[in-house]
Amino acid sequence: MILSHNNFVEIFFDFTDAFWVEIETNKNDNVTDNVTDNVPDKRRKLLLNLFKSNNKISTSELAMKLKVTKRTILRDIEKLKQQNKLKRIGSEKIGHWTIIQK
């Protein structure tokens, strides 16, 4: 007998002289792929919005607002720079961020 609910859990019952139950979860194998692809993209969009509202915001402030590490923010900024979406004008101390419009 197989019971299934929304493709997330399948339960298999096998009745012989012993009773066996097998449970498989997360039948949707691409969930992890979707999360690892979508979460950074959404966070980078949030970063761009934060830069629009305050082009002098620090990486520490960004990390605190987005509840991630400063290292994650630095990685996201580097990715945005590689994608030609973000540019730093001036030094870290007195400079500011510019969003590159296409």
Steps between C-alpha positions, in 0.01 A plus 500: 500500500637847413377824655609829352428861593596785262809314377685579822461176694447146381432224746536139395336219700596142439302231680666160519584299809673820622382860488718748307448871453716706266465879492657717232492876532586792273401328181559829321877468450540849353390679821860543613604620155219754495587632844871536427420678173214722615610616846820680390316658205228637727758622751694679224181676389448609860858624508444713191189649659694578818773667293233707322367628830846559653799490269743538793370207707775282648540128447453448875166683488395295197591176675298600804195605295501183290594272790802347327874518557714784375685244285171410326440869426852533356439196276168644382658838431777335300242309296302821433821670388581208267150528354557874438210591729699679769808720517693658785594866458779618730656334801331268748504771764364801310373347174156387393326235294355562155244271342572451132181536294472318170 
